[in-house]
């Protein structure tokens, strides 16, 4: 469980780095990083489901290639969806 949390934190940070600066709707400071980390954890879980359970890449070990790539891809997907949701909510 601790390994999954660490991987989620790292995946969230990498996804934040890969996405444009305005990905969090102009948020700055600690709250944007806290939100990024939470979305990174959710994305890591999504990536694990997609890669390990869905595609059969890797095994249940959290620090294998499928787990790491899946976590980063999942985090980018979830952060992108979170960014889109923030834009839609703020326009209303």
N, C-alpha and C positions, 0 to 999 in steps of 0.2 A: 504494500500500500504506500509506503514511504517513497519507493522508487517511482511509482505512478505519479505521485504529487510532484516530485522533483522533475520528472519528465514533462509534466504539464506546465510547470513554471518555465522551463527552458523553451518548450514549444511555443508558449505564449509570447515570450520575449523575442524569439526568432520570427514569429509571424508578425509581430509589431514592427520589427526591423524591415521585413519584406514588403509590408503594405505602405502606401503613401502616408505622409505625415498627417493628413487630414482624415485618416481612416476612422478616428474616434470622434468625428464631428466637431473638431476644434477644442476638445477637452485637453487640459494641460495639468501637469502636476501629478501628485500621488494618486488621485482618484482615477485618472486615466490608466495608470499602470495597474492599479488594483483590479479594475474592470478587465484589462487585458489579460491579467493572470487568471482571473476566473474564467474568461472565455477560452483561454489556453488550456485550462484543465478540462473543460467541456469538449474542446476540440481534440485533445489527446484521447479522450474516451471514444469520440466519434471516429477518429482515425484508427484506433485499435479495432473497433468493430468493423470498419471497412476493410482494412488490410488483413488482419489476422483471421477474423471470422468470415468475412465476405469473400475475400480473394485467396485466402489460405497462404499469404506471404508471412513468414515468420512463425513463431510459436507463442505460447503464453508468457514467455519471459519478456519482461517489460523493456529490457535494454538490448534487444536484438535489432537488426536492421529494419525489419518490418515495423517494429514498435516505434522506433525513432522517426522514420520517414512518415509513418501513418500519423503520428502525433503532430508533426509539423504541418502536414497537408490538412489534417482535420482542424488544427488551430487556425490556419489561414482561411479555411472555409467558414468556420464559425465567426472569426473576426470580421470577415467580409460581410457576412449576413448581419452581424451586430452593427456594423457601420451603416449598412443599408437601412436597417430598422431605425437607427438614430436619425438618419436624414429624413425618413418618412414621418417620424413622430414630430420632429422639429418644424416641418413644413406645415403641419396642421394648426 
